[in-house]
Every structure is written in structure tokens, then in C-alpha cells.
Amino acid sequence: NAGTEADVYISVYGERGDTGSRQLLRSQKPKKFLKGQTDIFAVEAVHLGCLYKIVIGHNGLGSGNGWFLDKVVIKDPITDLDYNFLCHRWLDQGQDDGNIARELPVTDASMLPGRRELELKRKKTWAAEKWKFQKGITLQFYNRLTRGFICLYPDSRVDALGDKKNKYGKVFPMWMYA
């Protein structure tokens, strides 16, 4: 009894807008929303950019309208990316929390627009900073509490005594004006 005969609706949200509520009408299967079945639908819409959430639910009509939804996967035909939205819950007035609609965030966080920009910045930063981690390099950190330097040497030694006059380190004062 995990399938449903109710009308199922979905709204897809992306960085450029949303589809509005769309009824899922024609599955590639002869009977849609059966227990253990994967249904495939084509939803026409303008390109929404990176997707970040969906709202999916049903109208609660028909016998046996409760529905256990495992997940929704949306394939973007332009970018060829798959967006996963995990549910693993009932959409049923008599089960779980009684809701027949769910808002599901994208589960692959690397697809979120902000996350992708952050990843690009991380790669650029690493490209500029990786020389510090090459063989033979001594890393120094200034400890504001002790006002001394902490050194990480290439042979794995750590000098954490806080030498205030390390011959390799110099603190440059900086003033900020607002």
C-alpha cells in the first residue's frame, strides 16, 4: 500500500525561478505510482539554472491515496546533471506527520550555486598557496596570544615555544581605517 492513485503535483525551484505546480500526467509505465516502481515523466519548462529544491505532493483523492516516496531525480537535459531529492517518507494524512506534500532540498550540495562558486575559489586559493606545502618548506604561524612564532619544519618537528625573535619571521603591523 505504498503507491497512490491520487493526482501528483511537483514544483521545481532553481536559481532562475520555478516551474509552478505541474501535475505529473504521463509516466513511461502503463500504471503510475505503484509500490516499488520507478516512474519517468517529462516536464517542459524554461531552463531554471541550478536546482535547489522541489515541492511534491498529491491531492489526497482516490482510494488508497497515501504514498511512500523514496526519492526524486531530475535530469537537466542542458547540463546533463542529475539533481537528487531524497524523501524516504509518507505523503499520507493517516501516516507519518499527516502531510501530503513535502518540500525537498537538493541532496547533492555540490550542485548548489553558492557551493560551486566556493569550490572554484577553493581551487584557485589552493593553486596559489600549494607552494607552502612542498618538500623542504618551513611554515610559520604567528601566535597572537604568546606574540611568538610557531614553526612547522619539513622533518615534522614543531617549535611551539613561541620564539619572539625567530630569524625567519617578522610581523608587519597593519592599520585599518573605516
C-alpha positions, 0 to 999 in steps of 0.5 A: 500500500505504498503507491497512490492513485491520487493526482501528483503535483511537483514544483521545481525551484532553481536559481532562475525561478520555478516551474509552478505546480505541474501535475505529473500526467504521463509516466513511461509505465502503463500504471503510475505510482505503484509500490516499488516502481520507478516512474519517468515523466517529462516536464517542459519548462524554461531552463531554471539554472541550478536546482535547489529544491522541489515541492511534491505532493498529491491531492489526497483523492482516490482510494488508497491515496497515501504514498511512500516516496523514496526519492526524486531525480531530475535530469537537466537535459542542458547540463546533463546533471542529475539533481537528487531529492531524497524523501524516504517518507509518507505523503499520507494524512493517516501516516507519518506527520499527516502531510501530503506534500513535502518540500525537498532540498537538493541532496547533492550540495555540490550542485548548489550555486553558492557551493560551486562558486566556493569550490572554484575559489577553493581551487584557485586559493589552493593553486596559489598557496600549494607552494607552502606545502612542498618538500623542504618548506618551513611554515610559520604561524604567528601566535597572537596570544604568546606574540611568538612564532610557531614553526612547522619544519619539513622533518615534522618537528614543531617549535611551539615555544613561541620564539619572539625573535625567530630569524625567519619571521617578522610581523608587519603591523597593519592599520585599518581605517573605516 
